[in-house]
């Protein structure tokens, strides 16, 4: 079918390539903003905890770094998904 017929049938003015690029933009946007917010909150709460109890700093830092690594993994997964959408 010609693209005009497909567009009219779906009710959308976007062609499939544009929809694919929009999906990539949404995945990368949410996949980077959300982990960035999470990392900021983790760092803030970790600094607060160390400020309240300096003797526990090594344990808090270890847990904080581990939590930041898990939050960063979400951004890496979003990158992988967007690359798959882009090239497949």
Secondary structure, DSSP 8 states (H G I E B T S, - for coil): --HHHHHHHHT-S--HHHHHHHHHHHHHHHHHHHHHHHHHHHHHHHHHHHHH-GGGHHHHHHHHHHHHHHHHHHHHHHHHHHHHHHH-
